[in-house]
């Protein structure tokens, strides 16, 4: 994902931080604690406005999440 041209829609700052997080998707993924949804965040360094983007999750990472908890 390319963010070089990102500009905060609230304060027009071009300085930002990126991060990632995972979440469960449905009933069975919650039961087995499989993090099937992956997201990338972009947070403005000045005003902390945050945008969240869904990223593709690989089957291998889902299997590893299942076995490693």
trRosetta pair geometry for C-beta under 8 A, 3 or more apart (Angstrom, degrees):
i j d omega theta_ij theta_ji phi_ij phi_ji
1 40 5.9 -178 37 64 158 164
1 53 6.5 131 -136 104 156 153
1 55 6.8 -90 -36 -101 130 109
2 5 7.8 30 137 17 100 90
3 6 4.5 -13 -174 -22 82 127
3 16 7.0 -103 157 77 131 138
3 18 6.6 169 17 -70 165 130
3 42 5.9 178 -135 -105 141 135
6 14 7.0 135 88 -146 64 66
6 16 5.9 -36 100 8 133 153
6 42 6.0 -108 -163 179 162 152
7 12 5.8 -5 175 -150 109 53
7 13 7.3 163 -158 78 64 31
7 14 5.5 -34 -105 -91 74 76
8 11 5.0 -1 102 51 134 76
8 12 6.0 -85 67 -26 85 9
8 13 4.6 24 14 47 129 78
8 14 7.6 -131 -2 -68 83 30
8 16 7.2 162 -61 -76 94 108
8 44 4.0 49 -97 -101 133 134
8 46 6.9 -119 3 47 165 109
8 47 6.5 130 176 37 153 113
8 49 5.5 118 -154 55 108 130
9 49 7.1 -135 51 144 77 157
10 44 7.0 -120 49 -2 108 166
10 47 5.4 -112 96 85 129 156
10 49 4.6 159 12 -55 133 152
11 44 6.5 126 42 172 113 153
11 46 5.3 -122 97 95 152 131
11 47 4.5 147 -15 -18 138 134
11 49 7.2 176 6 -2 97 127
13 16 7.5 140 112 -57 101 77
13 44 5.4 107 65 -161 121 108
13 45 6.5 -128 141 53 143 80
13 46 4.2 161 -49 7 162 132
13 47 7.0 167 9 2 131 92
15 44 7.3 81 83 -163 65 61
15 45 4.1 -52 119 33 104 131
15 46 6.6 100 63 -30 105 90
16 42 5.2 12 169 -177 141 89
16 43 6.1 151 -161 76 84 40
16 44 5.6 -50 -102 -102 86 38
16 45 5.8 -142 -92 -22 26 86
17 42 7.6 159 79 -154 40 47
17 43 5.0 -19 60 61 89 98
17 45 6.2 104 -21 -77 90 87
18 40 6.3 -7 -169 -178 105 100
18 41 6.7 159 -154 82 54 55
18 42 5.5 -21 -98 -99 79 66
18 43 7.7 171 -87 18 29 75
19 40 7.4 160 83 -157 38 57
19 41 4.9 -11 60 55 87 104
19 43 7.1 12 8 -2 108 115
20 38 6.8 -7 -171 -173 110 91
20 39 6.7 159 -154 87 62 51
20 40 5.3 -30 -98 -102 80 63
20 41 7.2 -176 -84 13 28 78
20 55 7.4 -41 -130 22 110 145
21 38 7.9 171 92 -152 36 52
21 39 5.5 -13 62 62 77 100
21 41 7.1 25 6 -16 101 115
22 35 3.4 48 143 172 129 130
22 36 7.9 120 -173 32 102 20
22 37 6.5 142 -163 80 61 56
22 38 5.4 -25 -103 -100 81 64
22 39 7.4 170 -90 19 31 77
22 57 7.9 95 -127 -108 104 125
22 65 7.5 -140 153 -112 161 147
23 35 6.5 93 37 -149 9 82
23 36 7.9 -51 91 56 54 59
23 37 4.5 -27 65 69 86 113
23 39 7.0 23 2 -3 107 117
24 29 4.4 167 -161 118 91 105
24 30 4.6 107 146 -79 157 67
24 33 7.2 -84 -83 -137 124 36
24 34 6.6 97 -121 73 87 56
24 35 6.3 -78 -71 -108 57 45
24 36 6.4 52 -147 22 44 89
24 37 7.0 25 105 17 7 101
25 29 4.7 62 41 33 81 156
25 34 8.0 -36 18 95 95 94
25 36 4.2 -52 -13 73 120 123
25 37 5.1 134 -76 -36 87 103
26 29 5.4 88 50 20 63 103
26 30 7.0 -115 109 -9 30 95
26 36 7.9 -23 14 49 78 144
27 30 5.9 -65 -155 34 24 109
27 31 6.5 23 154 -20 64 106
28 31 5.5 -48 -145 33 37 114
28 32 6.3 8 164 6 68 108
28 34 7.8 -1 122 30 75 123
29 32 6.4 -65 -138 54 29 91
29 33 7.7 45 165 -143 57 2
29 34 4.3 -93 -145 65 81 96
29 35 7.7 133 175 -74 115 13
29 36 4.8 -77 -128 -5 152 124
30 33 7.2 22 -170 -78 30 44
32 66 6.1 -1 150 -131 119 94
33 65 7.8 -138 124 153 74 95
33 66 7.9 139 82 -120 71 50
33 69 6.1 24 103 -145 137 68
34 62 5.8 41 -174 -164 114 86
34 65 5.5 107 -144 105 62 117
34 66 5.2 -3 -97 -79 103 85
35 38 7.5 77 141 -75 99 72
35 62 7.6 -148 71 -116 58 65
35 65 4.9 -127 33 -155 89 154
36 57 6.1 144 -176 103 49 165
36 62 5.8 37 -107 -117 74 117
37 54 7.1 -61 -168 -136 93 100
37 57 6.7 -118 -121 -35 18 143
38 54 7.3 101 81 -165 58 60
38 55 4.7 -63 109 71 104 94
38 56 7.1 -6 59 90 124 19
38 57 4.4 149 -3 -78 114 95
38 61 7.8 31 -62 104 136 148
39 52 5.3 -5 -177 -172 129 99
39 53 6.5 148 -160 76 73 42
39 54 5.7 -45 -102 -103 77 46
39 55 6.3 155 -114 10 19 88
40 52 7.5 152 79 -157 42 52
40 53 4.9 -20 63 64 91 99
40 55 5.1 72 -17 -38 102 125
41 50 5.5 -8 -171 -169 113 109
41 51 6.9 156 -154 80 61 46
41 52 5.3 -24 -99 -101 80 68
41 53 7.5 175 -85 20 31 73
42 50 6.9 158 79 -151 46 58
42 51 5.0 -5 55 55 97 97
42 53 7.4 38 -8 -6 100 111
43 48 5.9 -11 -175 -150 105 54
43 49 7.2 165 -151 82 56 40
43 50 4.5 -16 -99 -98 82 89
44 47 5.1 5 99 50 134 77
44 48 6.1 -97 68 -41 83 9
44 49 4.5 33 11 46 126 84
44 50 7.5 -126 9 -66 74 47
57 61 6.1 -116 -171 70 79 122
57 62 6.3 78 149 -54 115 102
58 61 4.7 92 63 6 89 99
58 62 7.2 -152 97 -5 50 85
59 62 5.6 -55 -153 36 37 114
59 63 6.5 37 151 -19 69 103
60 63 5.8 -54 -149 35 33 110
60 64 6.4 30 154 -15 66 107
61 64 5.6 -53 -144 41 35 112
61 65 6.2 42 153 -24 66 103
62 65 5.6 -50 -147 34 31 114
62 66 6.6 36 152 -24 62 103
63 66 5.6 -52 -154 30 33 115
63 67 6.6 16 156 -6 66 108
64 67 6.1 -63 -145 44 33 101
64 68 5.8 5 166 3 71 117
65 68 6.4 -69 -129 51 22 92
65 69 7.7 87 177 -92 54 2
